[in-house]
Amino acid sequence: MSAAADARQTGRRVEEVLDRLAATGDREACAAAEELVRVLMDFYGAGLARIVGQLGEAPLRPLLDDELVASLLALHDLHPEDVHTRISRALAAAAEPVEVLGFDEGTGVLRLRLESGGSGCGCGSAGGRQTLEDTLASFAPEVTRVETEQAAPQPALLQISARPPSPARVP
């Protein structure tokens, strides 16, 4: 399992534990657990900020392609690249070429056009779309929703060639 997939699984497990606590109806325990998660996030974020501050931006460059590192840097607002660059980085990892139609920073909606009509990464399929959204979540958590449209189909090429001679014309 990749580190990014492991990080996503860990995030889901934290959410599941918080959901289980919420389901007990014990509001105090639920509030304490949520506060604990926030405090730990702040603690690890402060440590990561110190590391980034001490290292500077140049040593981070080789690490920015790593989904886990990119995710942690973006989560703690430490990523040196702007959101549009990070979106491009995530889409470059997609198996299928896509065209960015726009990103609304206010709503977090990313609009994409699938250039090859949906074959390839299968972004139109549930699995391919989930992979794309997971990658975007790692590199650009500002993206809250992805809207896709298919590229207009290319017209079929009509080939015109000389008509074969009819039997009556053959000498």
NUVOKE-523969 format. One record per residue (C-alpha): residue in three letters; residue number from 1; x, y, z. Coordinates in pm, 1 decimal. Each point is the difference from the previous one (the first is absolute). Layout:
N
PT    aa     i         px         py         pz
PT   Ala   NUM          X          Y          Z
...
***
This chain:
171
PT    aa     i         px         py         pz
PT   Met     1        0.0        0.0        0.0
PT   Ser     2      137.0      342.9      -91.1
PT   Ala     3       62.0      264.1      265.2
PT   Ala     4     -272.8      220.9     -152.9
PT   Ala     5     -254.0     -282.9        6.8
PT   Asp     6      104.8      -79.7      357.2
PT   Ala     7      -46.2      366.6       96.4
PT   Arg     8     -348.4        4.9     -156.7
PT   Gln     9      -85.7     -320.2      188.3
PT   Thr    10      125.0      153.4      324.9
PT   Gly    11     -210.9      310.6      -62.2
PT   Arg    12     -305.6     -217.3      -60.2
PT   Arg    13       70.8     -194.4      320.1
PT   Val    14       16.2      324.3      201.5
PT   Glu    15     -335.2      104.9     -149.6
PT   Glu    16     -148.5     -342.3       81.4
PT   Val    17      113.5       22.2      363.3
PT   Leu    18     -145.4      350.8       31.2
PT   Asp    19     -325.1     -120.8     -159.9
PT   Arg    20      -18.5     -292.7      245.4
PT   Leu    21       47.1      239.1      290.3
PT   Ala    22     -269.8      230.6     -139.7
PT   Ala    23     -236.2     -296.6      -33.6
PT   Thr    24       26.0      -70.4      374.0
PT   Gly    25     -174.8      328.6       66.7
PT   Asp    26      266.3      104.6      251.3
PT   Arg    27       52.9      356.8     -116.4
PT   Glu    28      275.2       66.3      252.3
PT   Ala    29      207.2     -299.0     -113.9
PT   Cys    30      -59.3       91.1     -365.2
PT   Ala    31      105.7      362.0       56.9
PT   Ala    32      310.9     -115.3      191.5
PT   Ala    33       97.9     -239.5     -279.7
PT   Glu    34      -42.3      270.0     -264.8
PT   Glu    35      206.2      240.3      210.9
PT   Leu    36      270.1     -266.5       39.8
PT   Val    37       18.4      -43.1     -379.2
PT   Arg    38       26.9      380.2      -46.1
PT   Val    39      271.5       31.2      267.9
PT   Leu    40      203.1     -283.0     -154.3
PT   Met    41      -40.8      154.6     -346.2
PT   Asp    42      123.6      334.0      136.2
PT   Phe    43      291.5     -169.2      174.5
PT   Tyr    44      116.7     -192.7     -305.8
PT   Gly    45      -67.7      301.4     -223.1
PT   Ala    46      222.0      218.9      219.0
PT   Gly    47      277.9     -258.0      -18.9
PT   Leu    48      -33.5      -27.3     -376.4
PT   Ala    49        3.9      380.3      -27.8
PT   Arg    50      329.4        9.0      189.1
PT   Ile    51      149.5     -263.0     -228.8
PT   Val    52     -113.0      188.2     -311.4
PT   Gly    53      126.7      328.4      146.4
PT   Gln    54      341.5     -145.5       80.5
PT   Leu    55       40.1     -179.3     -332.6
PT   Gly    56     -137.9      268.5     -227.1
PT   Glu    57     -183.9      -56.0     -326.9
PT   Ala    58      279.4     -145.0     -216.9
PT   Pro    59       47.7     -327.6      193.0
PT   Leu    60     -377.8      -54.3       -9.9
PT   Arg    61      -19.8        1.9     -381.2
PT   Pro    62       88.8     -370.7      -43.1
PT   Leu    63     -265.8      -92.5      258.5
PT   Leu    64     -291.3      184.9     -160.7
PT   Asp    65      -89.4     -292.5     -230.2
PT   Asp    66      -58.7     -222.3      301.6
PT   Glu    67     -375.1       -3.5       71.9
PT   Leu    68       43.6      -42.1      375.4
PT   Val    69      251.9      283.3       34.9
PT   Ala    70     -201.8      225.7     -232.0
PT   Ser    71     -314.5      -77.2      196.5
PT   Leu    72      159.8       82.4      335.3
PT   Leu    73      151.3      322.2     -131.8
PT   Ala    74     -332.5      108.9     -153.7
PT   Leu    75     -196.1     -100.8      311.1
PT   His    76      217.7      223.5      216.4
PT   Asp    77       13.8      282.5     -258.5
PT   Leu    78      374.2      -53.4      -47.9
PT   His    79        4.7     -111.1     -364.1
PT   Pro    80      221.0      237.2     -200.9
PT   Glu    81     -207.7      -34.0     -318.9
PT   Asp    82     -328.7      179.7      -64.0
PT   Val    83     -322.7     -197.7      -38.1
PT   His    84       -2.5       17.3     -381.5
PT   Thr    85      351.6     -145.9      -20.3
PT   Arg    86      -96.2     -278.2      241.6
PT   Ile    87     -314.0      -77.0     -202.1
PT   Ser    88      215.5      -26.7     -313.4
PT   Arg    89      242.1     -228.3      185.0
PT   Ala    90     -287.0     -229.5      106.5
PT   Leu    91     -151.5      -10.0     -348.2
PT   Ala    92      339.5      -78.6     -154.1
PT   Ala    93       -7.1     -320.4      204.3
PT   Ala    94     -331.6      -99.2     -162.9
PT   Ala    95       21.2     -270.9     -264.4
PT   Glu    96     -226.2      195.4     -233.0
PT   Pro    97       55.0      353.1     -127.8
PT   Val    98     -251.0      252.2      130.6
PT   Glu    99      -54.0      367.6      -65.8
PT   Val   100      -63.3      232.5      291.8
PT   Leu   101     -307.8      208.4      -77.5
PT   Gly   102       20.5      192.5      324.7
PT   Phe   103       38.9       -6.1      374.3
PT   Asp   104     -224.5      203.7      226.5
PT   Glu   105      201.2       74.5      313.6
PT   Gly   106     -314.4      113.4      182.4
PT   Thr   107     -189.0     -328.6      -40.8
PT   Gly   108      293.0     -237.7      -56.6
PT   Val   109     -155.9     -130.5     -323.8
PT   Leu   110      245.2     -114.6     -267.8
PT   Arg   111     -145.0      -33.8     -349.6
PT   Leu   112      178.2     -238.4     -238.2
PT   Arg   113      -45.8     -119.5     -355.9
PT   Leu   114      104.9     -357.1      -70.9
PT   Glu   115      196.2       34.6     -322.1
PT   Ser   116      -12.3     -358.7     -120.0
PT   Gly   117     -366.5      -58.9       60.3
PT   Gly   118       32.7     -196.1      321.8
PT   Ser   119      226.3     -288.4     -101.3
PT   Gly   120      329.6      -32.4      180.1
PT   Cys   121      -20.4       88.3      367.3
PT   Gly   122     -371.0      -56.8       -6.0
PT   Cys   123      -70.2      323.9      182.2
PT   Gly   124     -357.4      -49.7     -107.8
PT   Ser   125       -4.6     -328.2      192.3
PT   Ala   126      -36.4       -7.9      376.2
PT   Gly   127      347.4     -148.5       61.1
PT   Gly   128      186.1      229.9     -237.1
PT   Arg   129     -184.2      305.2      124.2
PT   Gln   130       71.2      -95.3      363.2
PT   Thr   131      371.2      -39.5      -79.4
PT   Leu   132        5.3      342.5     -164.6
PT   Glu   133     -184.7      157.9      293.3
PT   Asp   134      232.5     -170.8      252.8
PT   Thr   135      304.3      133.1     -185.9
PT   Leu   136     -150.8      347.9      -10.8
PT   Ala   137      -79.7      -23.3      372.7
PT   Ser   138      365.0      -77.2       69.9
PT   Phe   139      149.6      275.2     -213.3
PT   Ala   140     -277.7      261.0       20.7
PT   Pro   141     -243.4      -48.8      288.5
PT   Glu   142     -160.8      329.4     -102.8
PT   Val   143     -176.8     -200.4     -273.2
PT   Thr   144     -324.2     -111.0      162.5
PT   Arg   145     -182.3     -123.4     -310.2
PT   Val   146       93.7     -100.6     -354.3
PT   Glu   147     -240.5       54.4     -288.0
PT   Thr   148       91.2     -166.8     -329.2
PT   Glu   149     -127.1       21.3     -353.4
PT   Gln   150       94.0     -208.5     -299.4
PT   Ala   151      187.8      159.7     -286.2
PT   Ala   152     -201.4       34.1     -318.0
PT   Pro   153       47.0     -314.1     -208.1
PT   Gln   154      223.1       38.1     -301.3
PT   Pro   155     -183.5      -50.9     -329.2
PT   Ala   156       78.2     -326.2     -174.3
PT   Leu   157      251.0       31.9     -278.7
PT   Leu   158     -162.1      -66.0     -334.2
PT   Gln   159      250.1     -130.3     -248.8
PT   Ile   160      -74.3       50.2     -366.3
PT   Ser   161      188.4     -208.8     -249.1
PT   Ala   162      -28.9      -75.7     -367.7
PT   Arg   163     -285.9     -235.0      -79.1
PT   Pro   164      115.2     -339.4     -119.4
PT   Pro   165      -61.7      -48.4     -368.1
PT   Ser   166     -331.4     -163.1      -83.3
PT   Pro   167       14.2     -335.4     -178.3
PT   Ala   168     -144.5      156.8     -314.6
PT   Arg   169      288.7      246.8      -28.4
PT   Val   170      282.5     -244.1       47.8
PT   Pro   171      167.5      -58.7     -336.7
***
